[in-house]
Amino acid sequence: MNNINKFIVVGLIFIAGVGSFVAGQFIIATVLFATAAIYSNIVKRVKINS
């Protein structure tokens, strides 16, 4: 998976979190935001280390 695909995945997870938040599903939105944040940090660390 190249960097563009990783950023697209993070963006889609974030957009899904916003959609869940607007729909009133706050627990799911929280999980999606946390997943996007953690995955984003993992992508950045891998990029820095390589």
C-alpha positions as CSV (number, residue, x, y, z in Angstrom):
1,M,0.0,0.0,0.0
2,N,1.6,3.3,-1.0
3,N,1.2,6.6,0.8
4,I,-1.7,7.9,-1.3
5,N,-3.8,4.9,-0.4
6,K,-3.0,5.2,3.3
7,F,-4.1,8.9,3.3
8,I,-7.3,7.9,1.4
9,V,-8.0,5.3,4.0
10,V,-7.5,7.8,6.9
11,G,-9.7,10.3,5.1
12,L,-12.5,7.8,4.5
13,I,-12.4,6.7,8.2
14,F,-12.5,10.4,9.3
15,I,-15.5,11.1,7.0
16,A,-17.3,8.1,8.3
17,G,-16.7,9.4,11.8
18,V,-18.2,12.7,10.9
19,G,-21.2,11.0,9.3
20,S,-21.7,8.9,12.4
21,F,-21.4,12.0,14.7
22,V,-24.0,13.8,12.7
23,A,-26.3,10.8,12.8
24,G,-26.1,10.7,16.6
25,Q,-24.1,7.5,16.9
26,F,-21.5,9.0,19.2
27,I,-19.8,5.8,20.3
28,I,-19.2,4.6,16.8
29,A,-18.0,8.1,15.8
30,T,-15.5,8.1,18.7
31,V,-14.2,4.7,17.7
32,L,-13.8,5.9,14.1
33,F,-12.0,9.1,15.1
34,A,-9.7,7.2,17.4
35,T,-8.9,4.7,14.6
36,A,-8.1,7.5,12.1
37,A,-5.8,9.2,14.6
38,I,-3.9,6.0,15.6
39,Y,-3.6,4.9,12.0
40,S,-2.4,8.3,10.9
41,N,0.3,8.3,13.6
42,I,1.4,4.8,12.6
43,V,1.7,5.9,8.9
44,K,3.8,8.9,10.0
45,R,6.1,6.9,12.2
46,V,6.7,4.3,9.4
47,K,7.4,7.2,7.0
48,I,9.9,8.8,9.4
49,N,11.7,5.5,10.2
50,S,12.2,4.4,6.6
